[in-house]
Amino acid sequence: EDSGEIKAHDDEHAALKDRANLALGFSYIQQKETSDAVKYLKEIRLKGPFSNKALLGLGWAYNLAGDHRRALSAWRELVKRDAIDPAVQEALLAIPYSTDTVGAPGRALTEYEEAIKIYAQEQARLENVIEAVELGEIEKILRTDSRDLEILTPLEIKKASSAQSLPYLSHLLASYEFQTAYKNYRDL
């Protein structure tokens, strides 16, 4: 049985299936076998943890096959999501590239300008997060009242973080590497 055809009975199995399909899809893109890439990338759930990468890959597979309209459709769905994600950021630049390819340079220019605005907003958000970290926000999170916790839960992170830094810090603080370092710190 193909790993992309695993029957998913729960969220964990569904995530494994999505991850396998993502790997297969990108492998087929590298081999320039776009129909196989599309087949596997379309199997990935639109609301799962790999959906952004799947939409990005689907756009590139269609683009590689010369179907720019479907590529744009996948990427336009992707850019509706949070710009903190690198796949969304890449799609912001892929859209005007593909728009120009289909012969609409005026619209492509407008889309590049929109991408620049979104990148500037993200840069400003990131600068605010850097300032918050420099002012001790991570230290505040690490010194929460829950000293008996082995790991930092999303609730603990949310309680201790400012709203503007939460998206960036929650990605960092939820990472395996950070949680391992935090556990070692707590053990010390």
N, C-alpha and C positions, 0 to 999 in steps of 0.2 A: 504494500500500500504506500502511495506517495505521501510524504510528510505533510504536504499541503492539504491532503484529504482526510486528516484526522477528524474523527467525530467528536465535537465539543459537547460535553455534558454539563460543564460549569464554567465560571469565569476564567479559572486558571487554565483549563484545557482550551478555551476559546482564545486566550492570549497566546498560548503555545502555537495554536493553529495559525493565528494571525502572524506571529513572528516567522514561522516556517514559510508562509506564503510571501511575506515581505522579502525574505532572503532569496526565495526562488524567483520572485519578480525582478529584483535588482540583478540577480545573476543572469537572467535572460536579457535584461537591458544591456548589460556589458557584452553579451554575445550577439547583440543586435537582432535578437529573435523577439520582435515586438508583440506578435500575437500571443505567444506563450507568456510574456511578461504581463500583458493586459489581463489574461485569463487568471493568473494568480493574484495580481494586485486587486482585481475586482472582488475577490473572495474575502478580503479583509473588512472587518466591521467598520462602519463609519464613525462609531462612537468609542472605539477601543483605543488603547494606548499607542497603537501603531498606525492609526488612521491618518495622521498628518503626513508621515513619511510615505504611506501608501498613495495618498492623493498626489504628492509631489512626484513619486515614481510613475504613477499612472499618466500624469501630464507629460513626463519625459518620454515614456514609451510611445504615447500617441504622437508626440512631436517628432520623434525619431522615425516613425512610420509615415510622417508627412500629413497627419490628420491634426492640423493646428487648431481647428475649431473644438475638437474634443479635448485637446490638451488645455486650451484656454478654459473650457468648462470645468475640468478637474482643478486647475489652479485657482480659478475664481471662487470655487467652493472653499478651497484651502485658505485663501486670504481673508475669509470672513472670521477666521479663528484668531486666537491671541497671538499677537506679533512677537511675543517672547520666544516662540518656537522657531528654531533655525529653518525648518521646512517652510514655514509661513514666510520668513524673510527671503528665502530663495525664490519662492513663488512670486513675491512682489517684483522681482527683477525678471523672472521668466515670462511673466504676462506681457510686458511691453516688448520683449524680444520676439515673442511669437506673434504679437499683433503687428509688428513691423514686417515680419516674414510674410504675413498674409496680405501685405500691401496697404496698410493703414498707418503711415508714419505720423500723421497728426495725432491720432488717438494714442499711438505708442508714446509720443512725447508727453501727453497728458498723464498717461499711466506711470511713466518714469517720474514725473513731478509728484504724483501721489505717493509713490514709493519713497521718494526723498522725504516727504512730510512725515510719513510713518516711521522711517528710520530716525528722523530727528526727534520725534516724540519718544521713541524707545531709548535713544541716547540720553534724553533728559530724565526719563524714568531711572535709567541705570545710574546716572550721576547722583540722583537723589538717594538711591540705594547705597551707593558707595559712601555718601555722606553719612547716612544712617549707621552703616557699619563702623565708620570711623568714630562716630559718637557712642559706640558701644552697644549697638542693638543686638549683635550676636551674643555678646557677654550677658546681656539682660536675659536673653532666651535661655542660655546655659545655666543661669542662676535662678531658674524658676522655683516655685515652692514645691514642686514635685521632685524632690531629691531622691525618692525611692524608685523613680522610673528608670528602667534599663535603657529605653530609647525615647527619643523625642517624638511625641505623637503630633499629628497635624493640629489637633486642638491646642496643645501647648504652644506650638509655633504661632498659631493664629492669635492666641491670647497675648503673647509677648511681642508680636511684630506690629509695626505700623501698617496701615492699609496700603501705602504706596510701595513698601518694600516686600510685602508678603509674597507676591508671585515669584520674585527672584530668590528670596531667602528660602521659601518652601522647597524650591527645586534643589537648592544646595543642601539644606538641612535634611531633606528626605533621602538624599543619596546614600548608598551603601557605605561609601568611603567615609562620609561625614559621620554617619551613625556608628561606624566601627571606632573612629577616633573619639567620638563622644563617650562611648562605652569604656574605652581605655582610660579616658580622662576621669570618668566617674569612679572607675576601679582604683585609680591612683589615690 
